[in-house]
């Protein structure tokens, strides 16, 4: 697999900090739903990610995300990464975001650039996967 670079020309909305608790009418119990802001972000990603939906990556990868933000507000990198991973799964770029697929997020960071809002997502096969494939080839000879 070659390195895949996806540019999302919009600011990533964190999923965790924008959840709402509502009461389920059928069960009478509380349940957590995503906010309108996050759901709108998810919809806005569709035109940029739908062309990659045929990838359905299910092998170990490094997911590097660079978040360009327009202001110096304090942000949580792990929340932004969770949102990106969930959107990539939603649009079938990744089959899952568990530890068997997303082995690392090395190199991910938040960069302040006044007035700029976009995210660069880089997906690359991990070296661990390449080593396992070479080992399989070697042992099958």
URMO-V951841 format. One record per backbone hydrogen bond with DSSP energy under -1.0 kcal/mol. CO is the residue of the C=O (numbers start at 1). NH is the residue of the N-H. E is the energy in kcal/mol with one decimal. If there is no record, write none. Layout:
BEGIN
co: {CO & CO}
nh: {NH & NH}
e: {E & E}
END
This chain:
BEGIN
co: {4 & 6 & 8 & 8 & 15 & 18 & 20 & 22 & 24 & 29 & 31 & 33 & 35 & 36 & 37 & 38 & 39 & 40 & 41 & 45 & 45 & 46 & 49 & 50 & 52 & 57 & 60 & 61 & 61 & 62 & 64 & 65 & 66 & 67 & 68 & 69 & 76 & 77 & 78 & 79 & 80 & 81 & 82 & 83 & 84 & 85 & 86 & 87 & 88 & 88 & 89 & 92 & 93 & 98 & 98 & 101 & 101 & 104 & 105 & 109 & 111 & 113 & 118 & 119 & 120 & 121 & 122 & 123 & 124 & 126 & 127 & 128 & 129 & 130 & 131 & 132 & 133 & 134 & 135 & 136}
nh: {123 & 121 & 10 & 119 & 18 & 35 & 33 & 31 & 28 & 24 & 22 & 20 & 39 & 40 & 41 & 42 & 43 & 44 & 45 & 48 & 49 & 50 & 52 & 53 & 55 & 95 & 126 & 103 & 104 & 124 & 122 & 109 & 120 & 111 & 118 & 113 & 80 & 81 & 82 & 83 & 84 & 85 & 86 & 87 & 88 & 89 & 90 & 91 & 93 & 94 & 92 & 56 & 57 & 101 & 102 & 61 & 103 & 63 & 108 & 67 & 69 & 116 & 68 & 8 & 66 & 6 & 64 & 4 & 62 & 130 & 131 & 132 & 133 & 134 & 135 & 136 & 137 & 138 & 139 & 140}
e: {-2.9 & -3.3 & -1.9 & -2.6 & -1.1 & -1.7 & -3.0 & -2.9 & -2.6 & -3.1 & -2.8 & -3.2 & -2.3 & -2.2 & -1.9 & -2.5 & -2.0 & -2.3 & -1.3 & -1.1 & -1.8 & -2.7 & -1.9 & -1.1 & -2.1 & -3.0 & -1.8 & -1.7 & -1.3 & -2.0 & -3.2 & -2.1 & -2.4 & -3.1 & -1.4 & -2.5 & -1.8 & -2.5 & -2.2 & -1.9 & -2.2 & -2.7 & -2.4 & -2.2 & -2.5 & -1.9 & -2.5 & -2.1 & -2.5 & -1.5 & -1.7 & -1.4 & -2.8 & -1.4 & -2.3 & -3.3 & -1.4 & -2.8 & -1.8 & -2.6 & -2.6 & -2.5 & -3.1 & -3.2 & -2.6 & -3.1 & -2.7 & -2.7 & -3.1 & -1.5 & -2.6 & -2.2 & -2.3 & -2.3 & -2.4 & -2.4 & -2.3 & -2.4 & -2.5 & -1.4}
END
